[in-house]
Amino acid sequence: MTKTNAERDRQKLATALKTNFTSGLSAEQVKQRQTDGRNVLQEEKPPTIFQKIWRHLSDVASLVLLFAVALSTYLAIAANGGWTKTIVIGSILVINVLIGMYQEHSAEKSLAALKKMNIHEVNVLRDDHTQVVDAADLVVGDVVLLSGGNQVPADGCLIAATALRIDEAVLTGESEPVKKTAEPVAETAEIGDRINEAFSGTGVTQGTGQMVVTAIGMDTEIGSIAGMLNQTKARMTPLQKRLNQLSGRLTAVAVVGGIIITILGLFFQGEPLTDALMIGVSLAVAAVPETLPIIVTISLSHGVGVMAKQHVIMRRVDAVETIGGVNVIASDKTGTLTQNQMTVTQVWAATDSAPSVVGKNPLQEQTQSLMRLMGLATNATREKIQDEWIEIGDSTELAIVRWLATEGLTRADFEQQAPRIAEDPFNSTKKTMATLHQLPDGRALLIVKGALDRLPLKQSAKEQAKTSRIHDQFAHDALRVLAVGYKYFETLPEAPIEELQRDLTFAGLIGMIDPPRETAVAAVAQAREAGIRTVMITGDHLETAKAIAKQIGILRPGDQVVTGAALSQLSDQELAQQIENISVYARVSPEDKIRIIMAWQKQGATVAMTGDGVNDAPALKAADVGIAMGITGTEVSKNASDMILTDDNFETIVAAVATGRSVYQNILKAVEFLIGVNFAQIFLMIFAVGIGWGAPLIAEQLLLINVLADGIPGFYLSREPAEPLNMKRPPISRQTSVFADGLGQRVAVRTGTFILLTLGIYGLGRFGLTNNDPAVGMTMLFFTLALGSMVDIYPIKQRSPLSWQGIAKNPALNAGVLLAAGLVVSTALIPGLREAFQLVTLSGINWLIILIAIFIPSGILELNKRLQRTKLNRPVILEED
Ligand code: ATP
């Protein structure tokens, strides 16, 4: 027998790669080859420690500090002013950079841990067995099995392909999937023309195939263009962008203010240039919110970590914020809202007068032949291996296989009698699946199973009416209905299976129950309370969808249900007008999801959308938050998503929203906590210098307050547990200003309080308790501001009136406050530090005044909180346990 070209080529390839296409590589070979490196794309080289230091040093806050260091160094040398200032400011600069780098490092570490969770598994033939391995462990020569929904894990040459199509848009930009073949083709460099090869990072949209791996990791095509796939990407969130703008503006104010103060000092108060400059620099230092950007970063990465514990893998850090702001969750039904545990409960063979309940009566012949047809047209398998049932396949088909098993029947028995010749696979757009079988008598049998309305049946009007009546009866009971039809051919037809599906004889219906997840009802109610609309999107029949949606609480009186067919009749504008009334979309295909997303977005909504199939990828990308299923989802859908649910559970989405919201709130609390003090410091400096008191605080003192006294406790605001009202308020639009919802007013009150308090204390210390001793005024002012602003973290961290539970609830923050307070007080107690910070020893009465003063701003904030609540007409809710 002569060999075909294809076989010869294949053999050459096997020899070249030292592999065997029928049994795969041996474990020994794999081990040897793994020493050549792993199948991973190298990420951008991490910055070196010097690059990191440089990045931190080159931000505006550090530049201001560097200028202060330079100036004090000049003063030390030129004016013989001593080195203390240089050392203190320099140390604070170093501490600021170190804290920034440490926090950044822990944020990077938690993201790296997350990437590890996001592993990509592949089916590979090794040692004559199909094994599931981590794609990173693939080696050249491995034989990989591909099927619809897989992401191609490496570059390879196809050695088998059945109806295989691959979406290569990531590499070629071509959106139409490419039909692949295992036949040799003329060699070409164009990726799009290399149709007998599969490339890493591309997605199998349909069919099955096998490929032998020819290149891994950075040697692949995607590696050569350094495409980064499957990674948690850090993009700036809208809030981060707005806060950066805010910091930028504050810094600009600081610099301009600094210049004005310097000029004032120089020309109007006759200060020497260096002193005037130093005061200007102090003001600039006061106004820059040094720690805010880092606090935002760690809050987001902390959110990513919390979500990982809640079964959510965040693929993009900015999605932590976006998920907190969603108004609409559009969820698939099967598996997300329901348990994905389908069980056949009702059966009706067309020749029977009425349906029967499964398992109630002895098996009738008609039912048995219906079971045979269903079994033959099914791909799911169920095998007992070492006392454990291993089930492979989609839940609908597994229900059929289990149903057969209750009557002692198996697919294999049927297939022995009627081997399968061809298959037209199921997909969610056409909602049917067909198989063609060779019968022992030479005839061929075509079976089509799927949605009743999609089956091309040959039925009289009367038969049709009866069928649809029984179908609707099943669907009313929330059952998924599967119909089956068949057709005999005298000989094996030559036409492709797609063209044979006409004039089928109707065989019957089965109804299967898939109970709602117990947690879904509560989660939908919780979402509603949080101002979030849940809509159900399903491929199932309208009546089934309605019944389940009612059980779960998604469909409520007055809500509309729309089918895919009705949806296609609506213009985009009509859909946008009606969208808010529609709660359930039935018999839709994945392609319809994009229209639903866009219509909601047109109404200004932020939409989270779930998806699991290959065809869901575009919708997952179009949604504000695309959510893929970790268990049942295809690799393609996971790659298109922003977050993955590792438990496929709707409740988890709502939990992620809650976390997203509390992260957002915690960032706002950090803004409130830090910015108020910055504002107070700016006005205090300008006012004091303006009235001729000179600078009431020096740069070192301001820095100690901003970086340590407020900075350290501020970090732990990211750990603050959610407010009790977190999920009882409507979502906050991403367009809303940072200062909305009373935050601006609270910052103003706090700023005002601190300005008056600190000026008062300074005046008291300098003129009341001493005879014009600025050092006493300065020392009293320093401790009042440093400790007072720190105490404020408590009224700020809790939006409801402060309680003991509220204070106790974040131990890390309490430890941070104690540490920061300890550092501040040590400047009074340790003589060297005291001098370095230009502080003086205070008397008992002075301390008593400070002790009372530091609680005044918190008291006023609490009072303001209560007034604000009454004004905003919010109930004063006491902290819940
Ligand atoms: P949901 O959209 O609710 O999450 P789904 O994605 O499983 O569910 P589809 O896959 O679009 O929905 O299925 C819709 C219809 O297709 C079902 O009502 C059923 O009639 C039919 N169907 C589902 N699975 C199969 C299958 N394996 N073979 C044939 N028909 C099927």
Boltz pocket constraint, residues with backbone or C-beta under 6 A from the ligand:
constraints:
  - pocket:
      binder: B
      contacts: [[A, 332], [A, 333], [A, 334], [A, 335], [A, 377], [A, 394], [A, 396], [A, 397], [A, 426], [A, 427], [A, 428], [A, 429], [A, 431], [A, 432], [A, 433], [A, 449], [A, 450], [A, 451], [A, 452], [A, 480], [A, 481], [A, 482], [A, 483], [A, 537], [A, 538], [A, 539], [A, 540], [A, 541], [A, 588]]
      max_distance: 6.0
